[in-house]
């Protein structure tokens, strides 16, 4: 994971697929999904991987989760990438979260993610350009504590090179940053006072994109980013209950 980075969206699938070919029945599919994990294999925390995990559940596609760590780049070299998510579906080997979402929606169109809707691209760019940068300033030191011990030196060295300062200094003044972050959610907050989900009565990819960022924080930091009386908090509770409580079952560090 290299969060947040616009470069994450530049990779392309290695194999060109033909969406007109007959699709295998879901029962015959076992997709392999490489996702970033902490010391506990079940504690998956990359927001880019969470997009895919939620999309797979949305479509009812069975998959095998393969926990991956930052220093295991050789394990995903077959996909011509150094970061996850990576998805393997038969002969298809794909990297980059958005390309994977596009593939899933074309290959398995029902139920649809409606990838052609322009507002979904807005939520993609808003999360990557506004939400994730606001969060990383508060939680990067806690992410360092969360990653697998063999990844910690790599994580610190690469992030401190990017930020130009120690992680602890970059993440200082958390309370002031938290107030600023919560204000940045005002448009989201106002929307969720009127509807249950960003998709309306049911969640869609917009919900998954935003929720993935909140799962990143929930899994890696004890600091609660949302107040319990917040409409965004209530929406997050509904998202945690989706798919038989799948997200709620993931080990997390958040202290409520």
Protein Blocks (a to p, Z undefined) as FASTA:
>chain_A
ZZddfklmmpccfbdcdfkbccddfklpccdddddddfblklccbfklmmmmmmmmmnop
acddddddfklmmmmmmnopabdcdddehjaccehjklmmmmmmmmmmcccehlmbmklm
mmmmmmmmmmmmmmmmmmmmmmmmmmcfklmmmmmmmmmmmnopafklmmgoklmmmmmm
mmmmmmmmmmmmmpmbfnljaccfklmmmmmmmmmmmmmpcbdfbdfklmklmmmmmmmm
gghhlmmmpccfbdZZ
